Amino acid sequence: YQRRVHGNQTAFPDGIRAVADYVHARGLKLGIYTDRGVFTCAGRPGSLNHVQVDAATFAAWGVDYLKEDSCWASPFHDDAFEEYGNMRDALNATGRPIYLSLCGWNAWYAPQGAVLGNSWRISRDVNAWPDVWNAVRINENLATYAGPGAWNDPDMLVGSSPHAAVHLTAAQSRTQFGLWAVMAAPLLIGSNILNLSAYDLETYTNAEVIAVNQDRLGKQGMVVSGSCPPAPNKTESSSILDCTQIWGRPLVDGAVAVAMVNWGPANTTVTCDSACLERMGLFPAPVTVRDLWARQTLPGTHRNLTFTVAGGGGSMMLRVASAT
């Protein structure tokens, strides 16, 4: 006999299946959480030694997305790979398509991630701006491991509401969203969606930025220019440098999504010159430029991109395409 997990009867008196039906009736998907260890990070039952019955339970409930954490679990790589592989196989055996999100908080998952699940956490939790910096710097070296159906996960989006326990400035929250879109990262809101500010709602519903994230080509963006030194490979860091970056992500129609980020404290001029454009496959032809946050196309054509980018985590989010 194996014990079977069940929903909190006070919070979900009709059970999780009823919640799933309610969510699905509104055209949405339902996610749920477990752990590959004995307990979850909150001390609830984990899936270790109960993988098959848990997977079958989640499928019977109508779950679409499963996050599997790594608290109370073995720290050894081989054990982690085996345990995540067991959950992958158990979910596949149910016959229900369930997105498997690995949560091991380390970049060493990336080389194995695509054979184990659909996304994998690459760094520690994002609770402040230095954590955003850390996740971005780690992800600079991991683009080759991402592709359709398999993504590097730099953690959840943090809003700008000052009443939240965890928050960023308005500019930083928008920069995070833009970078996550260019990095082809999962867009998971880590805020109370019932109390989103108008600013955060505008950020998270920008259809043009979301379209970058969901682009069918499925290529993760990369740093194409900037003043930041090369990121150390798979190394955690909290010391934000006074530097700028230009990220470029190729899109299925031949355009490129460009994020210009100012990590320093002061406003700075950031330029993507002809060499920068060439690295994105947009040279020597002139280009058209659309500002995705302003939802405006810049007049004329351009042979370089020059903008003043606000300090303290400001950014520009652009869609750049050949004018010919």
C-alpha positions in Angstrom: 0.0 0.0 0.0 1.2 3.5 -0.8 -0.2 6.6 0.7 -1.9 9.0 -1.7 -1.6 12.8 -1.4 -4.8 14.8 -1.2 -5.8 18.4 -1.2 -6.3 20.5 1.9 -9.9 19.9 2.7 -10.4 23.3 4.3 -9.0 25.2 1.3 -10.3 22.8 -1.4 -13.4 21.1 0.1 -14.4 19.7 -3.3 -11.0 18.4 -4.0 -8.3 19.3 -6.6 -10.1 17.7 -9.5 -12.9 20.3 -9.0 -10.4 23.1 -9.0 -8.9 21.7 -12.2 -12.3 21.6 -13.9 -13.0 25.1 -12.8 -9.7 26.3 -14.2 -10.0 24.4 -17.5 -13.5 25.7 -18.1 -12.0 29.1 -18.3 -9.4 28.2 -20.8 -6.5 28.0 -18.3 -4.0 25.4 -17.1 -3.5 24.1 -13.6 -0.1 23.7 -11.9 0.7 21.9 -8.7 3.8 21.4 -6.6 5.8 18.5 -5.1 9.4 17.6 -4.2 11.8 14.9 -5.1 12.7 14.5 -1.5 10.9 13.2 1.6 9.2 16.6 2.2 8.5 19.7 0.3 10.3 23.0 1.2 7.2 23.8 3.3 7.3 20.5 5.2 4.5 18.7 3.3 4.9 15.2 1.9 7.4 14.9 -1.0 7.4 12.3 -3.8 10.5 10.3 -2.8 9.5 6.6 -3.0 6.0 7.5 -4.1 6.6 8.7 -7.6 4.3 6.4 -9.5 1.3 7.0 -7.3 1.9 10.7 -7.1 2.2 11.0 -10.9 -1.0 9.0 -11.3 -2.8 11.2 -8.8 -1.7 14.4 -10.5 -2.9 13.1 -13.8 -6.3 11.9 -12.4 -6.8 15.4 -11.0 -6.2 17.0 -14.4 -2.9 18.7 -13.6 -1.1 20.3 -16.5 2.1 21.6 -14.9 4.2 20.0 -12.1 6.9 21.8 -10.3 9.2 19.4 -8.5 11.5 21.0 -5.9 14.7 19.7 -4.3 14.3 20.3 -0.5 15.0 17.3 1.8 16.6 15.6 -1.2 20.0 14.2 -2.1 22.5 16.9 -3.2 24.4 14.5 -5.4 24.0 15.0 -9.2 23.4 11.4 -10.1 20.7 11.0 -7.5 19.0 14.2 -8.7 19.1 13.1 -12.3 17.7 9.6 -11.4 14.9 11.0 -9.2 13.8 13.6 -11.8 14.0 10.9 -14.5 11.7 8.7 -12.4 9.1 11.4 -12.2 9.5 12.1 -16.0 8.8 8.4 -16.7 5.9 8.2 -14.3 4.2 11.2 -15.7 4.7 9.9 -19.3 3.2 6.6 -18.2 0.0 8.3 -17.2 -0.7 9.3 -20.8 -1.5 12.9 -19.8 0.7 15.6 -21.1 2.1 17.3 -18.0 4.8 19.9 -18.1 7.6 18.9 -15.7 9.5 21.9 -14.1 12.7 20.8 -12.4 13.6 23.0 -9.4 17.2 22.2 -8.3 18.5 25.8 -8.1 21.8 25.0 -10.0 23.2 25.5 -13.4 24.6 21.9 -13.5 21.1 20.8 -14.4 21.2 22.5 -17.8 23.3 20.0 -19.7 20.9 17.2 -18.7 17.7 19.2 -18.4 16.2 18.5 -21.8 16.2 14.8 -21.3 14.7 15.1 -17.8 11.9 17.7 -18.1 10.6 20.8 -19.8 12.5 23.4 -17.7 15.1 23.5 -15.0 16.0 26.1 -12.4 19.5 27.4 -12.9 20.1 29.5 -9.9 18.9 30.5 -6.4 15.5 32.2 -5.7 14.9 35.7 -7.0 14.0 37.8 -4.0 15.8 41.0 -4.9 17.6 42.8 -7.7 21.0 41.2 -7.1 19.3 37.8 -7.5 18.0 38.9 -11.0 21.6 39.9 -11.9 22.8 36.5 -10.6 20.3 34.6 -12.7 21.0 36.6 -15.8 24.7 36.2 -15.6 24.5 32.4 -15.1 22.1 32.1 -18.0 24.5 33.9 -20.3 26.4 30.6 -20.6 23.5 28.2 -21.0 21.7 29.2 -24.2 22.9 26.1 -26.1 20.9 23.9 -23.7 17.5 25.6 -24.4 15.1 24.9 -27.2 11.5 24.1 -28.0 10.1 22.1 -25.1 13.1 22.6 -22.9 14.0 25.8 -21.2 16.5 27.4 -18.7 14.4 28.7 -15.7 15.9 31.7 -13.9 13.0 31.7 -11.4 9.8 33.7 -11.0 8.9 37.3 -11.9 8.9 39.8 -9.1 6.6 42.7 -9.3 7.0 46.3 -8.1 4.2 46.5 -5.4 5.9 48.0 -2.3 3.3 46.2 -0.1 4.6 42.8 -1.2 7.1 40.9 0.9 9.4 40.7 -2.1 9.5 43.4 -4.7 11.7 45.4 -7.2 11.5 48.9 -8.4 9.1 49.5 -11.3 11.9 49.8 -13.8 13.6 46.7 -12.5 10.4 44.6 -12.7 9.9 45.6 -16.3 13.5 44.9 -17.1 13.2 41.5 -15.6 10.1 40.7 -17.7 11.9 41.9 -20.9 15.0 39.9 -20.1 13.0 36.8 -19.3 11.3 37.1 -22.7 14.6 37.5 -24.5 16.0 34.5 -22.6 13.0 32.3 -23.6 12.4 31.8 -19.9 9.2 30.6 -18.3 7.0 33.7 -17.4 5.7 32.8 -13.9 4.3 35.7 -11.9 5.5 35.3 -8.3 3.2 38.0 -6.9 -0.4 38.0 -5.6 -2.3 38.5 -8.9 -5.3 39.8 -7.0 -3.3 42.9 -5.9 -1.2 43.7 -8.9 -0.5 47.4 -9.5 -1.7 49.0 -12.7 2.0 49.2 -13.7 2.7 45.5 -13.2 -0.6 44.6 -14.9 0.6 46.6 -17.9 4.0 44.9 -17.8 2.6 41.4 -17.6 0.0 41.9 -20.3 2.2 43.5 -23.0 1.3 41.2 -25.9 4.4 42.2 -28.0 6.8 41.3 -25.2 4.9 38.1 -24.5 5.1 37.3 -28.3 8.9 37.5 -28.0 8.9 35.0 -25.2 6.6 32.6 -27.1 8.3 32.9 -30.5 8.1 29.6 -32.3 11.8 29.5 -33.3 12.4 28.8 -29.7 16.0 30.1 -29.5 17.3 31.6 -26.2 18.8 35.1 -26.6 22.5 35.8 -26.0 24.6 38.8 -25.1 25.8 40.4 -28.3 27.5 43.5 -26.9 28.1 45.5 -23.8 30.6 46.6 -21.2 30.1 43.8 -18.7 33.0 41.3 -18.5 32.2 37.7 -19.6 30.1 35.9 -17.0 32.0 33.3 -14.9 30.7 29.8 -15.8 27.9 28.6 -13.5 29.1 30.8 -10.6 26.7 32.5 -8.2 27.2 36.2 -7.7 25.5 39.1 -5.8 27.9 41.9 -6.7 26.2 43.9 -9.4 28.8 45.6 -11.7 28.5 49.1 -13.2 28.1 47.9 -16.8 25.6 47.6 -19.6 24.5 44.7 -21.8 22.7 44.2 -25.1 20.9 41.0 -25.6 19.6 39.7 -28.9 17.1 36.9 -29.6 16.4 35.8 -33.2 12.7 35.5 -34.1 11.0 33.2 -36.5 10.3 35.9 -39.0 13.9 37.1 -39.2 13.6 40.0 -36.8 15.5 40.2 -33.6 14.3 41.1 -30.1 16.8 43.3 -28.4 17.1 44.1 -24.7 19.4 47.0 -23.7 20.1 46.8 -19.9 21.9 49.3 -17.6 23.1 47.5 -14.5 24.9 50.6 -13.2 23.4 53.4 -11.0 23.6 56.3 -13.5 21.8 57.0 -16.7 24.0 55.8 -19.6 24.1 55.9 -23.4 24.0 52.5 -24.9 24.8 51.9 -28.5 24.4 48.8 -30.7 26.7 49.7 -33.6 27.2 48.0 -37.0 29.3 45.3 -35.5 26.6 44.6 -32.9 23.9 44.5 -35.6 26.1 42.2 -37.7 26.4 39.7 -34.7 22.5 39.6 -34.8 22.4 39.0 -38.6 21.1 42.5 -39.3 24.1 44.1 -41.2 24.7 45.8 -43.6 21.1 46.6 -44.4 19.4 49.5 -42.5 16.9 48.4 -39.9 13.5 49.4 -38.6 13.0 49.6 -34.8 9.9 49.2 -32.7 9.9 50.1 -29.0 7.9 47.3 -27.4 7.2 49.1 -24.1 6.1 52.3 -25.8 4.3 50.3 -28.5 5.7 52.7 -31.1 7.7 52.2 -34.2 10.6 54.7 -34.5 10.5 56.9 -37.7 12.8 56.1 -40.5 15.5 53.4 -40.8 18.7 53.1 -38.8 22.2 51.8 -39.1 22.9 51.7 -35.3 20.7 51.8 -32.2 21.5 54.5 -29.6 19.4 55.1 -26.5 19.8 56.7 -23.1 19.0 53.9 -20.6 18.1 54.8 -17.1 20.3 53.6 -14.3 19.4 51.3 -11.4 18.2 48.6 -13.7 16.6 50.4 -16.5 16.2 48.9 -20.0 14.9 49.2 -23.5 13.0 46.4 -25.2 13.1 46.6 -29.0 12.1 44.6 -32.1 14.6 45.2 -34.8 14.1 44.0 -38.4 15.9 44.5 -41.7 14.4 47.4 -43.7 15.0 45.6 -47.0 
